[in-house]
Amino acid sequence: MSQVQCSRCGSTRDGLERPPLPGDAGRLVHERTCRGCWDEWLKTQVILINEKRLSPVDPEHYRALLREMTTFLNLET
């Protein structure tokens, strides 16, 4: 596992073993997010899915979750 400079917390910490999502989004998370912040996002994602009644298999809902994730993890480029 490699060290990353996390875009959310600013610390240099252990990153993820592999991209957690396909495509550019997964690559970006893998390169710029530490394990701790990713775990926090997963908890937040569950809350969002439940509160907003989102279905990750619905393309529109998936895009909404990606936007929320990008903001939460401070991945805007």
N, C-alpha and C positions, 0 to 999 in steps of 0.2 A: 504494500500500500504506500502510495507516495504522499508527500506533503503538498498542500495547496495553500495559497494565500486566499482566504475566504472572502468573497465579495460582500457577505452579510455581516459577519462579526469582525472582519479585519485581521483575524489571527492567522498564523501559519500553523495548520494542524493537519492531522490525517485526513485524506480525502476518501472518496468512495473507491471501491475495488474496480468497478466498471461503470460505464454510463447507465443511469437508472431508467432512461427513456430512449427510444429510438431517435435517430436523426440529430439535427443541430441542437435541439433543446437538451438532449441527453449529453451530448458532447460538452456543451457549455456548463451544465451542472457539474459534470465530472471534473472539468478543468478549474472551476471557480467556487466550489462549495465544499465545506468540511462536513465530516460525518455528523457532528452534533447539530449543525444547522439543517442538514437534510432530515434528520430525525424530527426536529421541531416542525419542519414543513409537513412531514407525513401526518403528524398529529393535527396540524392546522387544516390540512386537506380533508381529513375525515370530518372535522367540524363543518367546513364549507359544504361538503357533499350532503351532510345531514340537514343543515340549516336551509340550504338553498335547493335541496332535493335534486341534486345534480347526478347525472349518470355519466361516468367517464367513457362509456361506449358510444354515447351520442356525440357526434363530431362537434356540434356547437358547444356543448357542455365541456368537452375536452379542451377546446380552444380557450374557453373561459377559465378553466383550471390552470392552463399553461400561462395565461396572463397573470393570474393571481400568484402563481409560483414565481414568475419572473420578477414581480414586484416584491414579494416576500423575501426572496433570496438576493435581491438587489443585483439582478443580472441584466438590467437594461444596458444596451450598448449605445 
